[in-house]
Amino acid sequence: MLEITKLGHPVLRAKAEPIREIDAALRRFAADMLEAMYEHEGCGLAANQVGVARRIIVIDTRGAKNRPSVLRLGGKSLPVHKHMPMVLVNPELEFGPERESGDEACLSIPGIHGDVDRARVVRLRALDLDGAAVEFEAEGLLSRALQHEVDHLDGILFIDRLDAEERKRVADELHAMAR
């Protein structure tokens, strides 16, 4: 079982390296990432969160029944559950203009959560574990999870995106965690 890297570890602030080859070792690593995500009851995990600064994320929003996800391909909505779990290699996002605030938490910062302003809709481009191009549009929890995990690959944590009031609300907990 992969261990979740916690706040304070330098890999969480590292910019992850692009993946140049999809091979059996990467597939095993992705399976291990999924196992760790499920074990810790998360809906997303970035490689940085298990100590590896490489551009791969895993997502599965099926467990969040009260936070729906939308996945569109060519403007047509698809059943999200049929596309989960997702393993996305070298993901890139384009952000829609509309914004919305929503509660977020992170396996690397246990016990802390806060409202984060993010794009309501994103368009994702990535590769799957077969090396095939993947492109779709996401809304709801899937959009938020994709943005959260891609941020990890760039060394950005959700606490960096909290507004001043939210940051003040969690400051004592963050300082205690840093000690």
C-alpha positions in Angstrom: 0.0 0.0 0.0 1.3 3.4 -1.0 1.6 5.9 1.9 -0.1 9.3 1.5 2.4 12.1 1.7 1.4 14.8 4.2 1.6 18.6 4.3 5.1 19.7 4.8 6.8 17.1 2.5 8.6 18.9 -0.3 7.2 16.6 -3.0 3.8 18.2 -2.5 5.3 21.5 -3.7 7.2 20.0 -6.6 6.1 20.4 -10.2 5.6 16.9 -11.5 7.6 15.6 -14.5 5.7 14.6 -17.7 5.5 10.8 -18.3 7.3 9.8 -21.4 6.6 6.1 -21.5 3.5 4.1 -20.5 4.7 0.7 -19.5 3.9 -2.1 -17.1 5.5 -0.3 -14.2 3.3 2.7 -14.7 0.2 0.5 -14.9 1.2 -1.2 -11.6 1.8 2.3 -10.0 -1.7 3.5 -11.2 -3.3 0.4 -9.7 -1.5 1.1 -6.4 -2.6 4.7 -6.5 -6.2 3.6 -7.0 -5.9 1.2 -4.1 -4.5 3.9 -1.8 -7.3 6.3 -2.9 -10.0 3.8 -2.1 -8.3 2.8 1.2 -8.3 6.4 2.3 -11.8 7.1 1.0 -10.8 9.8 -1.5 -12.3 10.6 -4.9 -8.9 11.6 -6.4 -5.2 11.2 -5.9 -2.2 12.7 -7.7 1.2 11.0 -7.8 2.8 13.8 -5.7 0.5 12.6 -2.9 2.3 9.3 -2.8 5.7 10.8 -3.0 6.2 10.6 -6.8 6.6 13.8 -8.8 5.2 12.4 -12.1 2.1 13.6 -14.0 -0.5 11.0 -13.3 -3.8 11.2 -11.4 -6.6 8.8 -10.5 -10.2 9.9 -10.1 -13.4 8.1 -9.0 -16.4 10.2 -8.1 -18.9 7.3 -7.9 -18.9 7.3 -4.0 -20.1 10.9 -3.8 -23.8 10.4 -4.4 -24.7 13.8 -3.0 -22.2 15.6 -5.3 -23.1 14.8 -8.8 -20.6 14.8 -11.7 -21.2 15.5 -15.4 -19.0 14.2 -18.2 -19.6 15.4 -21.8 -18.0 14.2 -25.0 -18.8 16.3 -28.1 -21.5 18.1 -26.2 -23.3 14.8 -25.3 -23.6 13.8 -21.6 -22.3 10.4 -20.8 -23.0 8.2 -17.8 -20.1 9.1 -15.5 -20.1 5.8 -13.6 -19.3 3.9 -16.8 -16.0 5.9 -17.1 -14.8 5.4 -13.5 -12.2 4.9 -12.2 -10.1 7.2 -14.4 -6.4 7.1 -14.7 -5.1 10.2 -16.5 -1.5 10.6 -17.7 -0.1 14.1 -18.4 -3.5 15.8 -17.9 -4.0 19.3 -19.1 -7.0 21.5 -18.4 -8.8 24.4 -20.1 -11.1 26.4 -17.8 -14.5 27.6 -18.6 -15.3 31.3 -17.7 -18.0 30.6 -15.0 -16.8 30.1 -11.4 -18.3 28.4 -8.4 -17.3 27.9 -4.8 -17.3 24.5 -3.2 -16.0 22.6 -0.2 -12.8 20.7 -0.6 -10.5 18.5 1.5 -7.3 16.6 0.8 -5.9 13.3 1.8 -2.5 15.0 2.3 -4.0 17.6 4.7 -6.3 15.4 6.9 -9.0 17.1 9.0 -8.9 20.4 7.1 -11.5 21.5 4.5 -12.6 24.8 3.1 -14.5 26.6 0.3 -12.4 27.0 -2.9 -13.4 29.0 -5.9 -12.9 27.0 -9.2 -14.0 27.0 -12.8 -17.5 25.4 -13.0 -16.6 23.6 -16.3 -13.2 22.2 -17.5 -12.1 20.5 -20.6 -9.5 17.8 -20.0 -6.9 16.4 -22.4 -4.7 13.5 -21.3 -3.6 10.0 -22.1 -5.1 6.7 -20.7 -3.0 3.7 -19.7 -3.0 2.4 -23.3 -1.5 5.7 -24.5 -4.7 6.7 -26.2 -5.8 10.4 -26.2 -8.6 11.2 -23.8 -10.6 14.4 -24.1 -13.9 15.4 -22.4 -15.7 18.2 -20.6 -16.5 17.9 -16.9 -18.8 19.7 -14.5 -19.8 19.2 -10.8 -17.6 17.1 -8.6 -15.6 15.7 -11.5 -14.6 19.2 -12.6 -13.6 20.1 -9.1 -11.6 16.8 -8.5 -9.8 17.2 -11.8 -8.8 20.8 -10.9 -7.7 19.8 -7.4 -5.6 16.8 -8.6 -4.0 18.7 -11.5 -3.1 21.5 -9.1 -1.2 18.9 -7.0 0.9 18.1 -10.2 1.9 21.8 -10.2 2.8 21.9 -6.5 -0.4 23.8 -5.6 -2.6 22.7 -2.6 -6.2 23.6 -2.1 -5.2 25.6 1.0 -3.3 28.0 -1.4 -6.7 28.8 -3.1 -8.6 29.6 0.1 -9.8 33.2 0.4 -8.5 35.3 3.3 -11.5 34.4 5.6 -11.2 30.7 5.0 -7.4 30.8 5.4 -7.9 32.5 8.7 -10.5 29.9 9.8 -8.0 27.0 9.3 -4.8 28.8 10.3 -4.5 27.3 13.8 -5.1 23.8 12.5 -2.5 24.3 9.7 0.1 25.6 12.2 -0.5 22.7 14.5 -0.1 20.3 11.6 3.2 22.0 10.6 4.6 21.3 14.0 
